[in-house]
Structure formats: structure tokens, C-alpha cells
Amino acid sequence: MTLHGIIVLILVGLVLMVWILDLVRRDRLYVGYGAVFIIPIVCVILVLSLPQLLSYITRLIGAIFPASALTLLALCFIVFMLVYILTQVTIVSNRLAVVVQELAIQRAKDANNTNALNSPRAGDK
């Protein structure tokens, strides 16, 4: 990988880190999600900064070019994030379904209690 490409990728990583930290600071991104993004960005910057580590990872993955190895790692990260986010959406969806069911049951009980209070009793005339 060329020095120019490494510098550009490190700058992109730094810009992403600043953006993510700003989102976390303004409560626009949950701290845990911010950490899930910051850790891989720091790892990639570290790999790019150490040429020996970059060549080792390239050989470990079985790629010919370092850019191919980084692309494969990025693709793996994207798939991981998709599964993680869809898991979180499913958890929220299940919680919402339980809350809606409990609310419907509570409203049905309240409606029955209101009807029982408004209906005339058998002995009343």
C-alpha cells in the first residue's frame, strides 16, 4: 500500500473518530455503540501505522495486496454490525410488543370497570 493511501486512510479514521466522539458527547449515539465503532477504527489506524503488522495481517488473511486484506476486514465488520443492529432492533421490537399487549389488557380492564360502575344494579329501580 502506498504512503499516500495510508495517510488518507488514517485521516479518514481520525475524522470518523472525531465525528463519533462528538455524537456520543451530544447524546446522539449511545456510548456502547460509539465504543463498537471506535475500537475497530483505532485498530485499523494501528495496523496502517505499522507496516510489519499490515504485511502480517495480509499474509494471515491470505490476500496478495494489503488493500484487499483491509477490504475483507471492513466487509467482516459491516456484516458484524448488521447482525448486531438487527439484534438490537429485534430486542426493542419484542419489548414494544409486550408493552402494547400490557397496555391493551390494562385498557380492557379499565373499560370493564367503567361499564360495571355505570350499569344499574339488579336491585336498583
Beta strands, then each sheet from edge to edge (+ up, - down):
end
